[in-house]
Amino acid sequence: MVTAETAVVLPVLLLVLVCAVAAVIVVGAQLRCVDAAREGARAASRGETDAVVAELAGGVAPDGAVTAVQPEGERVRVTVSVEVSPLGPVPLRTRVSAEAVAQREPGGTW
């Protein structure tokens, strides 16, 4: 009887484990996007060029991330987004993104 119950419950436990691993992968990518957006916003607030901002943010962001810099008067907004495939070869993809806004520093070249 215990063997039959184990045979029924084991696939459910494996599914829960796979879902938990996928969630950790997505949350990890989200946190890396947040860090990259903040790094890019700090660089942009100092007056760095868009190419330098994208390079700095790309060093922190997950592979394949896209960085966008949008000046907004005295502020600058940096958005980092990436598509994540949490289950590897399974065709399930989700997009995560983060943005950060920073005040431009006085005396910066912008």
N, CA, C and O atoms as CSV, one atom per row, in Angstrom:
chain,resi,resn,atom,element,x,y,z
A,1,MET,N,N,0.818,-1.186,0.000
A,1,MET,CA,C,0.000,0.000,0.000
A,1,MET,C,C,0.867,1.257,0.000
A,1,MET,O,O,0.552,2.222,-0.696
A,2,VAL,N,N,1.942,1.256,0.763
A,2,VAL,CA,C,2.820,2.422,0.813
A,2,VAL,C,C,3.490,2.649,-0.532
A,2,VAL,O,O,3.705,3.792,-0.935
A,3,THR,N,N,3.817,1.581,-1.221
A,3,THR,CA,C,4.452,1.704,-2.534
A,3,THR,C,C,3.507,2.385,-3.525
A,3,THR,O,O,3.948,3.217,-4.318
A,4,ALA,N,N,2.254,2.056,-3.494
A,4,ALA,CA,C,1.282,2.671,-4.402
A,4,ALA,C,C,1.117,4.156,-4.085
A,4,ALA,O,O,1.028,4.976,-4.999
A,5,GLU,N,N,1.076,4.505,-2.816
A,5,GLU,CA,C,0.952,5.914,-2.447
A,5,GLU,C,C,2.191,6.700,-2.865
A,5,GLU,O,O,2.083,7.829,-3.343
A,6,THR,N,N,3.345,6.110,-2.688
A,6,THR,CA,C,4.594,6.770,-3.103
A,6,THR,C,C,4.614,6.965,-4.612
A,6,THR,O,O,5.046,8.011,-5.095
A,7,ALA,N,N,4.153,5.974,-5.359
A,7,ALA,CA,C,4.119,6.080,-6.815
A,7,ALA,C,C,3.183,7.195,-7.272
A,7,ALA,O,O,3.411,7.797,-8.321
A,8,VAL,N,N,2.150,7.475,-6.513
A,8,VAL,CA,C,1.214,8.537,-6.867
A,8,VAL,C,C,1.764,9.909,-6.468
A,8,VAL,O,O,1.588,10.885,-7.196
A,9,VAL,N,N,2.423,9.982,-5.319
A,9,VAL,CA,C,2.883,11.269,-4.784
A,9,VAL,C,C,4.201,11.718,-5.409
A,9,VAL,O,O,4.438,12.920,-5.524
A,10,LEU,N,N,5.051,10.802,-5.808
A,10,LEU,CA,C,6.376,11.165,-6.324
A,10,LEU,C,C,6.326,12.114,-7.524
A,10,LEU,O,O,7.075,13.090,-7.529
A,11,PRO,N,N,5.492,11.888,-8.538
A,11,PRO,CA,C,5.435,12.854,-9.648
A,11,PRO,C,C,5.004,14.252,-9.199
A,11,PRO,O,O,5.485,15.252,-9.732
A,12,VAL,N,N,4.119,14.320,-8.242
A,12,VAL,CA,C,3.674,15.622,-7.737
A,12,VAL,C,C,4.826,16.330,-7.033
A,12,VAL,O,O,5.012,17.534,-7.206
A,13,LEU,N,N,5.591,15.597,-6.248
A,13,LEU,CA,C,6.743,16.197,-5.572
A,13,LEU,C,C,7.789,16.684,-6.570
A,13,LEU,O,O,8.388,17.743,-6.383
A,14,LEU,N,N,8.005,15.910,-7.625
A,14,LEU,CA,C,8.954,16.344,-8.651
A,14,LEU,C,C,8.458,17.602,-9.365
A,14,LEU,O,O,9.253,18.488,-9.677
A,15,LEU,N,N,7.175,17.685,-9.622
A,15,LEU,CA,C,6.617,18.877,-10.248
A,15,LEU,C,C,6.786,20.101,-9.351
A,15,LEU,O,O,7.132,21.181,-9.831
A,16,VAL,N,N,6.546,19.935,-8.061
A,16,VAL,CA,C,6.737,21.035,-7.112
A,16,VAL,C,C,8.198,21.463,-7.091
A,16,VAL,O,O,8.490,22.658,-7.046
A,17,LEU,N,N,9.116,20.508,-7.121
A,17,LEU,CA,C,10.546,20.827,-7.129
A,17,LEU,C,C,10.929,21.596,-8.392
A,17,LEU,O,O,11.675,22.573,-8.320
A,18,VAL,N,N,10.428,21.167,-9.536
A,18,VAL,CA,C,10.731,21.859,-10.794
A,18,VAL,C,C,10.182,23.288,-10.758
A,18,VAL,O,O,10.854,24.219,-11.203
A,19,CYS,N,N,8.985,23.465,-10.241
A,19,CYS,CA,C,8.402,24.810,-10.145
A,19,CYS,C,C,9.207,25.695,-9.200
A,19,CYS,O,O,9.389,26.883,-9.468
A,20,ALA,N,N,9.685,25.133,-8.108
A,20,ALA,CA,C,10.488,25.915,-7.165
A,20,ALA,C,C,11.809,26.338,-7.793
A,20,ALA,O,O,12.244,27.475,-7.610
A,21,VAL,N,N,12.447,25.446,-8.521
A,21,VAL,CA,C,13.711,25.795,-9.190
A,21,VAL,C,C,13.475,26.874,-10.240
A,21,VAL,O,O,14.269,27.808,-10.353
A,22,ALA,N,N,12.393,26.759,-11.011
A,22,ALA,CA,C,12.078,27.767,-12.024
A,22,ALA,C,C,11.835,29.129,-11.372
A,22,ALA,O,O,12.278,30.155,-11.887
A,23,ALA,N,N,11.136,29.137,-10.249
A,23,ALA,CA,C,10.877,30.401,-9.552
A,23,ALA,C,C,12.171,31.037,-9.060
A,23,ALA,O,O,12.333,32.254,-9.149
A,24,VAL,N,N,13.082,30.239,-8.548
A,24,VAL,CA,C,14.369,30.768,-8.083
A,24,VAL,C,C,15.159,31.353,-9.248
A,24,VAL,O,O,15.802,32.391,-9.094
A,25,ILE,N,N,15.122,30.714,-10.392
A,25,ILE,CA,C,15.846,31.226,-11.566
A,25,ILE,C,C,15.262,32.563,-12.021
A,25,ILE,O,O,16.011,33.491,-12.329
A,26,VAL,N,N,13.948,32.668,-12.064
A,26,VAL,CA,C,13.306,33.922,-12.492
A,26,VAL,C,C,13.580,35.040,-11.491
A,26,VAL,O,O,13.887,36.164,-11.890
A,27,VAL,N,N,13.474,34.750,-10.215
A,27,VAL,CA,C,13.732,35.781,-9.198
A,27,VAL,C,C,15.198,36.211,-9.233
A,27,VAL,O,O,15.495,37.393,-9.063
A,28,GLY,N,N,16.108,35.276,-9.449
A,28,GLY,CA,C,17.529,35.630,-9.566
A,28,GLY,C,C,17.791,36.557,-10.746
A,28,GLY,O,O,18.561,37.511,-10.633
A,29,ALA,N,N,17.151,36.279,-11.875
A,29,ALA,CA,C,17.301,37.159,-13.044
A,29,ALA,C,C,16.712,38.532,-12.770
A,29,ALA,O,O,17.271,39.545,-13.189
A,30,GLN,N,N,15.580,38.573,-12.064
A,30,GLN,CA,C,14.966,39.857,-11.713
A,30,GLN,C,C,15.894,40.685,-10.833
A,30,GLN,O,O,16.058,41.884,-11.056
A,31,LEU,N,N,16.494,40.055,-9.844
A,31,LEU,CA,C,17.412,40.776,-8.956
A,31,LEU,C,C,18.641,41.277,-9.700
A,31,LEU,O,O,19.126,42.374,-9.424
A,32,ARG,N,N,19.147,40.491,-10.635
A,32,ARG,CA,C,20.290,40.946,-11.433
A,32,ARG,C,C,19.900,42.128,-12.316
A,32,ARG,O,O,20.710,43.030,-12.529
A,33,CYS,N,N,18.669,42.135,-12.832
A,33,CYS,CA,C,18.195,43.276,-13.625
A,33,CYS,C,C,18.084,44.524,-12.759
A,33,CYS,O,O,18.431,45.618,-13.203
A,34,VAL,N,N,17.605,44.372,-11.531
A,34,VAL,CA,C,17.514,45.514,-10.609
A,34,VAL,C,C,18.905,46.080,-10.345
A,34,VAL,O,O,19.103,47.293,-10.409
A,35,ASP,N,N,19.865,45.213,-10.050
A,35,ASP,CA,C,21.235,45.672,-9.796
A,35,ASP,C,C,21.827,46.359,-11.024
A,35,ASP,O,O,22.501,47.382,-10.902
A,36,ALA,N,N,21.577,45.800,-12.203
A,36,ALA,CA,C,22.111,46.391,-13.434
A,36,ALA,C,C,21.488,47.751,-13.709
A,36,ALA,O,O,22.186,48.681,-14.115
A,37,ALA,N,N,20.188,47.878,-13.494
A,37,ALA,CA,C,19.531,49.172,-13.717
A,37,ALA,C,C,20.062,50.228,-12.758
A,37,ALA,O,O,20.271,51.376,-13.149
A,38,ARG,N,N,20.279,49.847,-11.514
A,38,ARG,CA,C,20.835,50.810,-10.549
A,38,ARG,C,C,22.258,51.215,-10.929
A,38,ARG,O,O,22.613,52.390,-10.848
A,39,GLU,N,N,23.060,50.254,-11.338
A,39,GLU,CA,C,24.433,50.556,-11.754
A,39,GLU,C,C,24.425,51.500,-12.961
A,39,GLU,O,O,25.202,52.454,-13.018
A,40,GLY,N,N,23.539,51.222,-13.924
A,40,GLY,CA,C,23.440,52.082,-15.096
A,40,GLY,C,C,22.947,53.478,-14.752
A,40,GLY,O,O,23.440,54.463,-15.301
A,41,ALA,N,N,21.981,53.572,-13.852
A,41,ALA,CA,C,21.459,54.883,-13.466
A,41,ALA,C,C,22.525,55.712,-12.752
A,41,ALA,O,O,22.613,56.921,-12.965
A,42,ARG,N,N,23.333,55.074,-11.909
A,42,ARG,CA,C,24.424,55.808,-11.246
A,42,ARG,C,C,25.423,56.331,-12.267
A,42,ARG,O,O,25.876,57.472,-12.175
A,43,ALA,N,N,25.766,55.490,-13.241
A,43,ALA,CA,C,26.720,55.921,-14.267
A,43,ALA,C,C,26.127,57.038,-15.121
A,43,ALA,O,O,26.819,58.003,-15.444
A,44,ALA,N,N,24.857,56.916,-15.487
A,44,ALA,CA,C,24.226,57.949,-16.313
A,44,ALA,C,C,24.107,59.259,-15.547
A,44,ALA,O,O,24.216,60.333,-16.140
A,45,SER,N,N,23.884,59.187,-14.243
A,45,SER,CA,C,23.765,60.421,-13.461
A,45,SER,C,C,25.097,61.158,-13.374
A,45,SER,O,O,25.124,62.374,-13.185
A,46,ARG,N,N,26.198,60.426,-13.512
A,46,ARG,CA,C,27.525,61.060,-13.514
A,46,ARG,C,C,27.860,61.699,-14.856
A,46,ARG,O,O,28.834,62.445,-14.965
A,47,GLY,N,N,27.055,61.408,-15.881
A,47,GLY,CA,C,27.286,61.999,-17.189
A,47,GLY,C,C,27.956,61.070,-18.173
A,47,GLY,O,O,28.451,61.520,-19.206
A,48,GLU,N,N,27.985,59.770,-17.875
A,48,GLU,CA,C,28.585,58.813,-18.808
A,48,GLU,C,C,27.723,58.707,-20.070
A,48,GLU,O,O,26.525,58.987,-20.036
A,49,THR,N,N,28.336,58.304,-21.172
A,49,THR,CA,C,27.608,58.133,-22.427
A,49,THR,C,C,26.703,56.906,-22.343
A,49,THR,O,O,26.864,56.051,-21.472
A,50,ASP,N,N,25.752,56.842,-23.268
A,50,ASP,CA,C,24.836,55.702,-23.283
A,50,ASP,C,C,25.575,54.388,-23.495
A,50,ASP,O,O,25.197,53.363,-22.929
A,51,ALA,N,N,26.629,54.414,-24.307
A,51,ALA,CA,C,27.401,53.191,-24.552
A,51,ALA,C,C,28.089,52.709,-23.276
A,51,ALA,O,O,28.117,51.510,-23.001
A,52,VAL,N,N,28.635,53.627,-22.508
A,52,VAL,CA,C,29.294,53.260,-21.252
A,52,VAL,C,C,28.263,52.754,-20.245
A,52,VAL,O,O,28.513,51.786,-19.527
A,53,VAL,N,N,27.108,53.408,-20.196
A,53,VAL,CA,C,26.042,52.978,-19.290
A,53,VAL,C,C,25.602,51.561,-19.644
A,53,VAL,O,O,25.454,50.716,-18.761
A,54,ALA,N,N,25.392,51.299,-20.940
A,54,ALA,CA,C,24.978,49.965,-21.372
A,54,ALA,C,C,26.054,48.929,-21.058
A,54,ALA,O,O,25.737,47.802,-20.681
A,55,GLU,N,N,27.316,49.300,-21.211
A,55,GLU,CA,C,28.410,48.367,-20.908
A,55,GLU,C,C,28.463,48.045,-19.420
A,55,GLU,O,O,28.616,46.884,-19.042
A,56,LEU,N,N,28.338,49.064,-18.576
A,56,LEU,CA,C,28.366,48.838,-17.132
A,56,LEU,C,C,27.167,48.016,-16.674
A,56,LEU,O,O,27.308,47.097,-15.866
A,57,ALA,N,N,25.994,48.347,-17.192
A,57,ALA,CA,C,24.799,47.592,-16.816
A,57,ALA,C,C,24.871,46.168,-17.359
A,57,ALA,O,O,24.436,45.224,-16.699
A,58,GLY,N,N,25.415,46.018,-18.554
A,58,GLY,CA,C,25.536,44.685,-19.148
A,58,GLY,C,C,26.475,43.773,-18.392
A,58,GLY,O,O,26.328,42.551,-18.440
A,59,GLY,N,N,27.444,44.349,-17.690
A,59,GLY,CA,C,28.344,43.538,-16.885
A,59,GLY,C,C,27.669,42.928,-15.676
A,59,GLY,O,O,28.134,41.915,-15.153
A,60,VAL,N,N,26.580,43.527,-15.223
A,60,VAL,CA,C,25.856,43.044,-14.047
A,60,VAL,C,C,24.619,42.242,-14.454
A,60,VAL,O,O,24.209,41.321,-13.748
A,61,ALA,N,N,24.036,42.595,-15.582
A,61,ALA,CA,C,22.776,41.996,-16.020
A,61,ALA,C,C,22.966,40.555,-16.486
A,61,ALA,O,O,24.084,40.142,-16.796
A,62,PRO,N,N,21.874,39.791,-16.536
A,62,PRO,CA,C,21.955,38.437,-17.093
A,62,PRO,C,C,22.322,38.476,-18.572
A,62,PRO,O,O,22.166,39.508,-19.224
A,63,ASP,N,N,22.802,37.369,-19.098
A,63,ASP,CA,C,23.179,37.292,-20.512
A,63,ASP,C,C,21.966,37.565,-21.394
A,63,ASP,O,O,20.873,37.061,-21.138
A,64,GLY,N,N,22.169,38.364,-22.429
A,64,GLY,CA,C,21.112,38.683,-23.370
A,64,GLY,C,C,20.226,39.839,-22.960
A,64,GLY,O,O,19.213,40.095,-23.612
A,65,ALA,N,N,20.575,40.539,-21.904
A,65,ALA,CA,C,19.752,41.647,-21.417
A,65,ALA,C,C,19.890,42.861,-22.334
A,65,ALA,O,O,20.929,43.076,-22.958
A,66,VAL,N,N,18.835,43.635,-22.397
A,66,VAL,CA,C,18.801,44.863,-23.199
A,66,VAL,C,C,18.696,46.039,-22.239
A,66,VAL,O,O,17.873,46.044,-21.324
A,67,THR,N,N,19.560,47.050,-22.469
A,67,THR,CA,C,19.574,48.231,-21.609
A,67,THR,C,C,19.114,49.440,-22.416
A,67,THR,O,O,19.592,49.672,-23.526
A,68,ALA,N,N,18.183,50.209,-21.852
A,68,ALA,CA,C,17.691,51.430,-22.489
A,68,ALA,C,C,17.906,52.597,-21.539
A,68,ALA,O,O,17.597,52.510,-20.351
A,69,VAL,N,N,18.445,53.699,-22.078
A,69,VAL,CA,C,18.690,54.911,-21.292
A,69,VAL,C,C,17.784,56.007,-21.838
A,69,VAL,O,O,17.798,56.298,-23.033
A,70,GLN,N,N,16.988,56.617,-20.943
A,70,GLN,CA,C,16.068,57.664,-21.359
A,70,GLN,C,C,16.268,58.896,-20.487
A,70,GLN,O,O,15.911,58.881,-19.308
A,71,PRO,N,N,16.835,59.969,-21.050
A,71,PRO,CA,C,16.955,61.200,-20.279
A,71,PRO,C,C,15.590,61.849,-20.094
A,71,PRO,O,O,14.769,61.876,-21.011
A,72,GLU,N,N,15.364,62.366,-18.902
A,72,GLU,CA,C,14.091,63.023,-18.586
A,72,GLU,C,C,14.377,64.327,-17.857
A,72,GLU,O,O,14.109,64.449,-16.662
A,73,GLY,N,N,14.911,65.283,-18.567
A,73,GLY,CA,C,15.251,66.570,-17.960
A,73,GLY,C,C,16.417,66.430,-17.000
A,73,GLY,O,O,17.529,66.091,-17.406
A,74,GLU,N,N,16.162,66.689,-15.733
A,74,GLU,CA,C,17.212,66.595,-14.714
A,74,GLU,C,C,17.413,65.172,-14.213
A,74,GLU,O,O,18.285,64.921,-13.381
A,75,ARG,N,N,16.624,64.259,-14.708
A,75,ARG,CA,C,16.727,62.866,-14.291
A,75,ARG,C,C,17.064,61.992,-15.482
A,75,ARG,O,O,16.951,62.399,-16.638
A,76,VAL,N,N,17.482,60.780,-15.161
A,76,VAL,CA,C,17.749,59.789,-16.200
A,76,VAL,C,C,17.138,58.460,-15.745
A,76,VAL,O,O,17.238,58.082,-14.578
A,77,ARG,N,N,16.507,57.766,-16.688
A,77,ARG,CA,C,15.855,56.489,-16.394
A,77,ARG,C,C,16.579,55.391,-17.181
A,77,ARG,O,O,16.771,55.506,-18.392
A,78,VAL,N,N,16.968,54.346,-16.490
A,78,VAL,CA,C,17.632,53.206,-17.123
A,78,VAL,C,C,16.756,51.977,-16.918
A,78,VAL,O,O,16.367,51.651,-15.796
A,79,THR,N,N,16.453,51.301,-18.028
A,79,THR,CA,C,15.631,50.099,-17.989
A,79,THR,C,C,16.452,48.924,-18.509
A,79,THR,O,O,17.085,49.014,-19.561
A,80,VAL,N,N,16.435,47.829,-17.767
A,80,VAL,CA,C,17.131,46.603,-18.165
A,80,VAL,C,C,16.085,45.496,-18.223
A,80,VAL,O,O,15.344,45.287,-17.263
A,81,SER,N,N,16.025,44.783,-19.355
A,81,SER,CA,C,15.060,43.694,-19.486
A,81,SER,C,C,15.717,42.508,-20.197
A,81,SER,O,O,16.648,42.666,-20.987
A,82,VAL,N,N,15.201,41.322,-19.886
A,82,VAL,CA,C,15.740,40.093,-20.467
A,82,VAL,C,C,14.652,39.033,-20.474
A,82,VAL,O,O,13.789,39.006,-19.597
A,83,GLU,N,N,14.702,38.164,-21.472
A,83,GLU,CA,C,13.816,37.006,-21.497
A,83,GLU,C,C,14.539,35.837,-20.845
A,83,GLU,O,O,15.684,35.536,-21.179
A,84,VAL,N,N,13.860,35.185,-19.914
A,84,VAL,CA,C,14.456,34.096,-19.157
A,84,VAL,C,C,13.732,32.802,-19.501
A,84,VAL,O,O,12.505,32.769,-19.593
A,85,SER,N,N,14.499,31.744,-19.689
A,85,SER,CA,C,13.943,30.413,-19.888
A,85,SER,C,C,14.282,29.597,-18.651
A,85,SER,O,O,15.341,28.971,-18.606
A,86,PRO,N,N,13.408,29.585,-17.641
A,86,PRO,CA,C,13.754,28.969,-16.357
A,86,PRO,C,C,13.870,27.456,-16.391
A,86,PRO,O,O,14.491,26.867,-15.506
A,87,LEU,N,N,13.290,26.818,-17.387
A,87,LEU,CA,C,13.341,25.362,-17.439
A,87,LEU,C,C,14.240,24.848,-18.548
A,87,LEU,O,O,14.052,23.732,-19.033
A,88,GLY,N,N,15.203,25.640,-18.949
A,88,GLY,CA,C,16.175,25.207,-19.947
A,88,GLY,C,C,15.542,25.007,-21.318
A,88,GLY,O,O,15.028,25.961,-21.902
A,89,PRO,N,N,15.572,23.791,-21.839
A,89,PRO,CA,C,15.082,23.565,-23.204
A,89,PRO,C,C,13.559,23.587,-23.343
A,89,PRO,O,O,13.047,23.607,-24.462
A,90,VAL,N,N,12.836,23.584,-22.239
A,90,VAL,CA,C,11.377,23.651,-22.318
A,90,VAL,C,C,10.994,25.038,-22.847
A,90,VAL,O,O,11.498,26.043,-22.346
A,91,PRO,N,N,10.115,25.109,-23.846
A,91,PRO,CA,C,9.799,26.406,-24.462
A,91,PRO,C,C,8.891,27.287,-23.604
A,91,PRO,O,O,7.848,27.753,-24.062
A,92,LEU,N,N,9.292,27.502,-22.386
A,92,LEU,CA,C,8.572,28.401,-21.483
A,92,LEU,C,C,9.497,29.568,-21.193
A,92,LEU,O,O,10.534,29.403,-20.550
A,93,ARG,N,N,9.121,30.746,-21.667
A,93,ARG,CA,C,9.957,31.925,-21.475
A,93,ARG,C,C,9.132,33.010,-20.797
A,93,ARG,O,O,7.920,33.111,-20.988
A,94,THR,N,N,9.816,33.810,-20.010
A,94,THR,CA,C,9.168,34.946,-19.361
A,94,THR,C,C,10.116,36.135,-19.400
A,94,THR,O,O,11.335,35.965,-19.355
A,95,ARG,N,N,9.565,37.323,-19.482
A,95,ARG,CA,C,10.373,38.544,-19.540
A,95,ARG,C,C,10.377,39.188,-18.162
A,95,ARG,O,O,9.335,39.393,-17.540
A,96,VAL,N,N,11.583,39.496,-17.710
A,96,VAL,CA,C,11.735,40.251,-16.465
A,96,VAL,C,C,12.444,41.551,-16.793
A,96,VAL,O,O,13.283,41.607,-17.692
A,97,SER,N,N,12.099,42.584,-16.062
A,97,SER,CA,C,12.747,43.877,-16.294
A,97,SER,C,C,12.764,44.677,-15.004
A,97,SER,O,O,12.028,44.401,-14.057
A,98,ALA,N,N,13.622,45.665,-15.006
A,98,ALA,CA,C,13.723,46.575,-13.866
A,98,ALA,C,C,14.149,47.930,-14.392
A,98,ALA,O,O,14.804,48.030,-15.430
A,99,GLU,N,N,13.775,48.963,-13.673
A,99,GLU,CA,C,14.217,50.294,-14.060
A,99,GLU,C,C,14.621,51.074,-12.821
A,99,GLU,O,O,14.127,50.850,-11.716
A,100,ALA,N,N,15.534,51.991,-13.054
A,100,ALA,CA,C,16.022,52.846,-11.981
A,100,ALA,C,C,16.084,54.272,-12.501
A,100,ALA,O,O,16.394,54.512,-13.668
A,101,VAL,N,N,15.789,55.201,-11.625
A,101,VAL,CA,C,15.810,56.628,-11.968
A,101,VAL,C,C,16.804,57.310,-11.043
A,101,VAL,O,O,16.823,57.058,-9.838
A,102,ALA,N,N,17.628,58.174,-11.618
A,102,ALA,CA,C,18.616,58.896,-10.820
A,102,ALA,C,C,18.609,60.360,-11.221
A,102,ALA,O,O,18.367,60.699,-12.380
A,103,GLN,N,N,18.870,61.205,-10.272
A,103,GLN,CA,C,19.020,62.651,-10.492
A,103,GLN,C,C,20.389,62.905,-11.091
A,103,GLN,O,O,21.379,62.353,-10.611
A,104,ARG,N,N,20.469,63.717,-12.116
A,104,ARG,CA,C,21.778,64.044,-12.710
A,104,ARG,C,C,22.598,64.868,-11.753
A,104,ARG,O,O,22.079,65.778,-11.108
A,105,GLU,N,N,23.863,64.561,-11.656
A,105,GLU,CA,C,24.758,65.282,-10.768
A,105,GLU,C,C,25.136,66.621,-11.378
A,105,GLU,O,O,25.275,66.716,-12.597
A,106,PRO,N,N,25.305,67.643,-10.578
A,106,PRO,CA,C,25.720,68.933,-11.108
A,106,PRO,C,C,27.132,68.835,-11.693
A,106,PRO,O,O,28.002,68.169,-11.132
A,107,GLY,N,N,27.339,69.491,-12.798
A,107,GLY,CA,C,28.658,69.510,-13.401
A,107,GLY,C,C,28.923,68.319,-14.294
A,107,GLY,O,O,30.007,68.223,-14.870
A,108,GLY,N,N,27.983,67.413,-14.432
A,108,GLY,CA,C,28.159,66.245,-15.314
A,108,GLY,C,C,28.068,66.658,-16.760
A,108,GLY,O,O,27.456,67.678,-17.076
A,109,THR,N,N,28.663,65.886,-17.643
A,109,THR,CA,C,28.611,66.169,-19.072
A,109,THR,C,C,27.453,65.402,-19.669
A,109,THR,O,O,27.540,64.191,-19.869
A,110,TRP,N,N,26.375,66.097,-19.950
A,110,TRP,CA,C,25.209,65.470,-20.542
A,110,TRP,C,C,24.578,66.410,-21.456
A,110,TRP,O,O,23.564,66.085,-22.073
